[in-house]
């Protein structure tokens, strides 16, 4: 009869372990498909070590063992084990609280029930307190993590992030009825096992209660708290079910099908630096809604690289669950509205000029995103120009200019004075005011008639009140025609194709390039704006100005080191010849004045981002104005 109680206690202990595996798997399934024989091995090894050794190293080993097998690795394993232990602590604490209140059991280790009871009483209010103070805890963790090197900083932020997000996701997204059922199954099975083992011990003549079993089991290293004469029974009782589970794991291993399954990453970024940058933003408590949207947008992809330029929309190279690469562009709030218009523009003109192939698009409550087909080994024209022969670069630019002409024939119409005046007020007058008032450096420099930039004397903006006057500019632009335009035809918005991949799924066969990132928000829809935008790089050396770091300003003397692009110089000469061949002198003058306005539009953004660096762009604006005046005088002869 005693043996029957003992065997049944073993049976229910095994059942409890199986239920525990199922519940742990349910927690993991929020992010990836659990492999149960791996979990069974992890929990078997963990419980065995907890039984043998005086400290609960088994939980650590369980985390490490499972982490080796999980797609999301050790950090996610830690998060799921913490969630699992959290529920068990509450359950055990509740049982011990009940035992204290009812004064059940003999308590060989009286402190143990009280520890668990204390945890039970305080763990829930502490949890709520952590949630309420989450903002301040995040900032504290961010500040502490920043004291270490990038590797440790990333680890600390990532672990904390998982505690805040993955555990929250787990309890929000799991099947709660199934979770409660499994939890109920665990503790009904365990308690039945404890009751039966208690009956067995009582049959042997020992005055045991179930609460005594609890005290020994949850005091750490259960075998150390057992009298020597009954130790063999305890060894069999605790270790035999684990041995049976180990056999089950082997059976599951041989019977299970090996498969590569897709999983949701706890963070979509693959690159550690990009992960760190994201986590720093997350822990700064800024743009919480945008962060939430970002994670929702990229929940089912791996981010290979963030290739965003300087626009308000971001661009990612992503890999989807089928292993294929795509370019994903997204933007939030008002920028999302602009991006939606960009999608509409691309779809409208997809048969007119080479444009990205949109394969998927989505609009959320505060975001817009779309995916573009990867057309092979592509590279931005800036990199193309500075790595490929000059002839190849010019051939692409010339072909692009000829293609863009076709677009400029669409919706052709006359300009109107009202829009021209609005354009000048918005892009010239307002920006000049911002430049002269919001930048402390430029404000001081504008006190002088001239400044010296790396030893070269340049007139300041106060010398150009005539040519930057609204009436003078109206005279320059009054003959501009309107049409459909790209609106942001920069060097970086032309993408070179370096391999022979040709996509004929749309009307135009892809050869060596295509256009990206049109801007539909222009007041003055003149084709000349497109040609002027190219000058920003070829004439203004824009991309290299972005690399300037050491800027010295002393009175009206400014000095900095900047790379000069010989490729840009040569392409500018070819481009200027092209303009002279294809446009009238009046149109060329208008194009160059639009270039001045492009630099004026740019400066307020630079001032708000980095006031001192904005000085570099300010000096380039002054140099551009000098060049444009020379060109204007030459063409008017």
Buried (B, 14 or more C-beta within 10 A) or exposed (E): EEEEBBEBBBBBBBBBBBBBBBBBBBBBBBBBEBBBBBBBBBBBBBBBBBBBBEEBBBBBBBBBBBBEBBBBBBBBBBBBBBBBBBBBBBBBBBBBBBBBEEEBBEBEBEEBBBBBBEBBEEBEEEEEEEEEEEEEBBEEBBEEBEEEEEEEBBEBBBBBBBBBBBBBBBBEEBEEEEBEBBBEBBBBBBBBBBBBBBBBBBBBEBEBBBBBBBBBBBBBBBBEBBEEEBEEBBBEBBBBBBEBBBEBBEEBBEEEEEEEEEBBBBBBBBEEEBBBEBBBBBBEBEBEEBBBBBBEBBEBBBBBEBEEBEBBBBBBBBBBEEEEEBBBBBBBBEBBBBBBBBBEBBEBBBEBBBBBBBBEBEBBEBBBBBBBBBBEEBBBBBEBBBEBEEEBBBBBBEBBBEBBEEBBEEEEEEBEEEBBBEBBEBBBBBBBEBBBEBBEBBEEBBEBEBBBBEEEEBBBBEBBEEBBBEEBBBEBBEEBBBBBBBBBBBBBBBBBBBEEEEBEEEEBEBEBBBBBBBBBEBBBBBBBBBBBBBBBBBBBBBBBBBEBEEBEBEEBBBEBEBEEBEBBEBBBEBBBEBBEEEBEBEBBBBBBBBBBBBBBBBBBBBBEEEBBBBBBBBBBBBBBBBBBBEBBEEBEE
